Amino acid sequence: VFVSVTPLPAMPVLPTPAFLATHASPTHSHVDAEAMKSACPAASPSSFRRGENLYEAWVRNPLVKGLISSTAMGTSAVLSLQLLPHIMKPMVENAQITTSQRFTIEEICSVKANFFRTLQHIYPVRTSFFIWACKLVVTFPAYALRAIFSSRPVRPYVWSCWWWAASLPLFSPSLCEEAADINEEQIQDPRIRTIQPLFRGCHQLVELACIFGVDLTRSAGLFLEAGFPEEAATQMLDTARLLHTMSQVLNILAQLDTCAYQEYRPSLKGTSGGDSINLRLLTRLCRAFQVDGEDLAMQGDDMSGRSGSCLLNAVHSLQYGVGLFWSSHLALAVASNGLDATGTAGTSIRQMFVHLEGVMNTRFSQWIPRYAASCPANSRWIDVCGTPKEVGEAIYAGNQAPEVPAPPPRTLVSQPEQLFDDCWAADFRSHSMAPPLKASIVDLQELHMEHLARLDLEHFYCKVLPELETTVLKLLHLEKNTAAVNTGANLSELMLRILVGLQQREQQVSDKARTGKTVVCSSTDFLSFRAAWRTLERWGWSREEVTVLDAPGLSEPILNAITKLEKKVGLVHVTAVSSAWQLAYTEEELSAIVAAARKVGAIVLIDVCQAFCNIDYNFGHITQGKLGDVFILGSCVKHARSLEGVGWCAFDPGNSLSHWLPSGWCADLSMLNFPMHDPGMKDPSTRLEGGTVANAVHAELFVKQQRYMLDVGVTVTAINERVQYLHQIFLAVLELETGSGRVGQVMGWQRRKEHTDFQSKVLVLDCLPGAMPANGLAAELARLGFRCDSRHGRYLRLGFDLCHTEANVVSLATAIQCLTRSGEMCPGKAQAKAEAGEKKT
């Protein structure tokens, strides 16, 4: 009666040990019984074969490969299913080493059931229902007796063996004798003896699944090349089933006792699960399916049709299965060993997550967003707690909320959560260093690591500097064929080089070098520039310092000084946006100063440190298309978001000082072949390049951040307009719409009102006499969680940026209003006092 109704395809003769030794390849050769009893390759080198690695020898994979070396995969599947009890029995016997013996055995039974279901689905190795029922009845007494004499936690495994053993065909090949010892452990050390059969058994199960997965994935590739997409999709889905089974095996490993595993882990030194040749091969094969909708369109196959849809979904399932296994594997490694633990190759688990991105970021996954962008929107707007919220049609149909009109579309500049970390929401410092973008956009730490890995400035000079020059010129609206950008340690260093060159030229061309010429500057110049003017005074120069007031004509005092002194003027210095009061010149005013200086033959220095990436100045328009003797000095620090930053100077290589400008050693890199001689100045565009750069990494940070912002449409103008909107909200809450009020007055209010296109992102409040001083107010705000700056004890400087929302600005204004309100108590303090009174009562 026990005759198999479902015959096995191409079933060979039973593979005896002699058969395996004869038909297996040298790499997959049979291993003798003594070698099979060894605990690891180090204990028995004879178990290590050419073409294998330590991991394969450790899982005793030569026997496994021999068992499935037959060309008939159906036979291999039967042999593998017969091998499962020999692998799992020692696992069950040592399950007490886990967190819960019962739970672990249940997981083992579930894994076994999945292996049987998957392989019997893929290969026709299932017996008929009638034979299955008969075998269950015949074998029931024996298994019932085993269950009675087994402990309660082990009984589910006994019944699992009874159920699934009956599903195998009656006439099936038998295993060789060595299979009974494939997972037996002979080491007497209890730290290894109790845990290794369970740990190694899980890896043996994964290895078996990988071998079948490799075969199926290769078959899928062959079907795809032959033009049979549906057959290829079937093979991919079968591989995905095996990958899901492999992922479930990790649930067993997750139950290992934490301390026991750490005591056992040193004995595994020299190999790890990632060394599996079959696992790596399966991963590469799965990622190799670069099939997407565009490929199908080129092949003339409609992806909405049956074959195209099946193939796309199969690739999706296959690559999801690979990602699921590797991500589960890494998550288990982190939970078991920690994030910074290293493996065999010395790679930490933290670094492996970077490799995981390479596994999952395939061309197929990159195509999905492109296709999704072409899908029509299917959503509506509803009112949720007084706020419009966009929901899909399915959510709308199941919700009773009323539909409302869609609000105006939000741009990226009004969504700070997309660009900045939340930690900057209460930071209103006046942008000595503006907040950088999120690390997910540009990672400064990663740039540092790459810089340390190179230990060479070639990348900086050959790639970063040209990109920095292009980016700066684009932000200044200057053409590359008329201007150059050189870098230095800081802005002051570059300016002093220009002054040295200017003095050298004056000594050559003037008979009155001892008396020198005059520097026209303003009271808004930064301190470092005032020190430079004193240096010129020691060389015989004089200084004409004009007072710049909050007046409609900010340039008038400088223009009057140039007109008065005429040819005596040798240098005109302008600060585009002043540091203390944040007063900003207009383009017309700067253009008038440049024209007046050119008329008397003077050099012009324009300090744009506070203006760069703050106000969108068009220096092409200001200088009428040619810089000439105009030097624009700036830095990537402050609003340019490069943190420590780097100083730079934009200038015309053909300026009149070019011959006298002192330079750093790298002014002409081509002359480094002659280090014993002074380098010749072959290239005027590098005259101001300042030797070894001080902040190579932060210069690259500036380039990458500004390039990203320009690519997504976040321009300097868009940022400034957004900040002016936040200013309006802030001033309205403080009742400063007219520029002055109970809190104080806004510095430069008249110019801000008249020249709306030239407003700094930084607001300066002049606190009224008798009120709380600015430094005290800044200290109180810091106690409330807000960070801001004060100057000279009376000026409160507040820097607004894209990282702030309307709610952040209202909170700051409310806090300032509360702290400066005379004779009234802050709501927070009132509440605290009331609570203290209640507690005392």
C-alpha positions, 0 to 999 in steps of 0.5 A: 500500500505504501507506494508513492503516487507522486514520482520524483523527477529524475530521481537517481539511485540512493546517494551512498557515501561511495556515490558522493565521493565519486560524483562530487567535485574536488571542492565539494568532496566528501569529508571523512567521519573523523573530520566531521566530528571536529569542532572547528577547522583549527582543531582539525585542519583536515576538514578544510578543503581547497576552494572553501573558507573557514566558515564553510568548514565550520558549518561542515558544508562539504558534506552539505554540498555533497548531499545536494551535488546531484543534478536533480534538485528534487533529489537534493530537496529530499536529502535536505529535508531528511537532513533537517532532523539531524541539524535540529535535534541537537538544537532542541536538546540545547535550547535551555541555553536560550531565554525561553526553552519553550519559545525557542523550540516553538521557533525551531518547529516553525522554521522546520515547517517553513522549510518543508512548505517552501521546498515542497512548494518549489520541488515536487517532493510531497507524497500523496494525501492518502500515503501521508495519512497512512504514514501518520497512522502507522508512525503515530504509536512510535512518536506518541511514545517518544512524546510521553518520555520527552519533557513538556517543552520538547513535545511540540518538536516531536509532533512536528517531526511526526507530521512532516516526516510523513509528508516525504515520499515513501521511496526517497534517497537516504542520507549517508551515515555521516549525516547523523553526526553533522551537528554533534559536538564533541568539545567538553568545554561547557561554554562551547558544548551547550551553545555551539550546536544551536548556533551552528545549526542556525547557520547550517539552515541558512547555508542550505537555503542559500544553496537552493536560492543560488540555483533558483536565481541563476535559473531566473536569469537564464529564463530572463535572457531566453525571453520567458519573463513569467518563468523567471518571475516564478523562480524569483518568487521561490527565492524570495520564499527561501529568503523569508525562511532564512530571516526567520532562522535569525529569530532563534539566534535572537533567543541566545543567552546574552552572557553565554553568547559573549563567553562563546563568541571568542571561540568563533574568531576567524570567521563569521556568517558574512563569510558564506560564499553562497550568501554573498553570491545569492546577494549579488545575483539578486541585486543583478536583476536591474529590471524596471519599467523603463527596461520593459518599455524598451523591450516592448513589454507593457508593465501593466500587462501580465508578464510585465507586472509579474516580473516587476513584482517578482523583482520587488519581492526578491530584492525585499527578501535580500534587504530583509535578511541583511537588515535583520542580520545587522539588527541582530548583530547590534542587539547581541554585540553592540553597534561598534563591534567589529567582525572578521575583516575588522569592519564595525557593524556601524560601517556595515549599515553603509554597505546595507544601503548598497545592497538595497539601493538598486536601480529598481528601487531608484526607478520606483520614485520616478514612476510614483511621481508620474502617478496622479494625486488622489487626495483631499484636504480635511479639517483636523483640530482646526488645521488643514490636513491632506489625506488620501481618498481612502482615508477621506472616505472613512472619515467624517471630517469636513472637506476644506480648501487646500492651503497655498503650497509650501516651499522648502524655505517654509519647511525648516524641519526638512533642512535643519535639526530641531536643536536650532529652533530656539537659537537666535544668535546673530550668525557668527556661525549660521546653523548647518544643514542636516547631516542627512543632507551634508554630513560634516563628520563624514567629510572629516573621515574622508579627509583623514582617510586621504591625508592629502590636500590634492583633493582640496586643491584640485577639486574643492577649490575650483568648486568653491570659486565657482560657487562664490562667483555664482553667489556674487553674480560675477563671471569666471572670465573676469574674476578669480577667487583665492582663499586664505586662513581668514579675511584679515590675512587677505586684506593685509596682503592687499595693503602690503601690495598697495604700499609697495606700489605707492613706494615705486610710483610716488615721490611722496612715499613718506607722506603716503595717501589717505584711507577713507573708511567708516565708523562701522568697520570691524575691529580687525580692519581698524588694526590694519588702518593703524598699520598703514598709518605707521607707513605714512598713510592717513585715515579719514574716518566718516560717521555712518548714521541711520540715514536715507543716504548711507553712502553720502559721508563716504562720497563727500570724503572722496570728493573732498580729498580727491587724488589724495585718496589711495584706498576706500573701504566699505562694509556692505553690512555693518556688524554692530547695527546691521546697516546695509548699503543698497546696490546703487550706493555701493555702485556710486562709491565704486565709481567715485573711487575709480574716478580718483584712482583709488583701490576699493575694498568691500567687506561682505562678511556679514552680507555674503549669503545674507543679502543677494548683492549683484556685484556684476551690476555694482562694478558694471561688469568688471572688478578692476581695482575692486577687491571683495573680501568675504568668508564662508563663516557666518551666513554661509553655514560652513562653521569655522569656514575659510576666508576668500577674496574675489578680484580681477587678475588684471588689477593694477596691484597684481605685480606687487601682491605678496602670495603664499607658496602655492600661488603657482603649483607648477613651480613646486618642481624648483623649491630652491628658487622663488616661484614665478608668478605665471598665473595672476589669478592665484596671486592671493592664494594663501598657502596651506589652507586652514579649514579644508573640510569646512570649505568643502562643507560650504561648497556642498551645502550651497550647491544643494540649496541652489539645486533645490531652489533655496536661493539667497533671495528666497531665504531673505524674503522668508526671514523678512516675513518672520521679522514682521511676525516678531515685530507685530507681537512686540508692537514694534510695527513703527520701529519703536515701542515699549521694548525699545527701537529697531536699529536701522528702521528707516532704511529697512522701511525704505529699502526692503530688498536690502535688509539683513537677516539679523535684527538689532534692538536698542533697549530703552534706558531704564529698562532691562539692559540687553546683556541682562535680557540675553541672560534671562532669555538663555534661562528660558531656553533661547540663545541670542547675542548682546553688544555694548550692553544695550543692543540685543542682536537676534539672528533669524534663519530658515531653521525658525518657524512662525511658532518659534518667532512668536515664542521668542517675542512673547518671552521678550515682551514678558521679561520687559513688561514693567510692573507685570509678572510673566505668565510662567512666573505667575503660574509658578508662584501660584503653584508654590502658594498652593503647595505651601497652603 
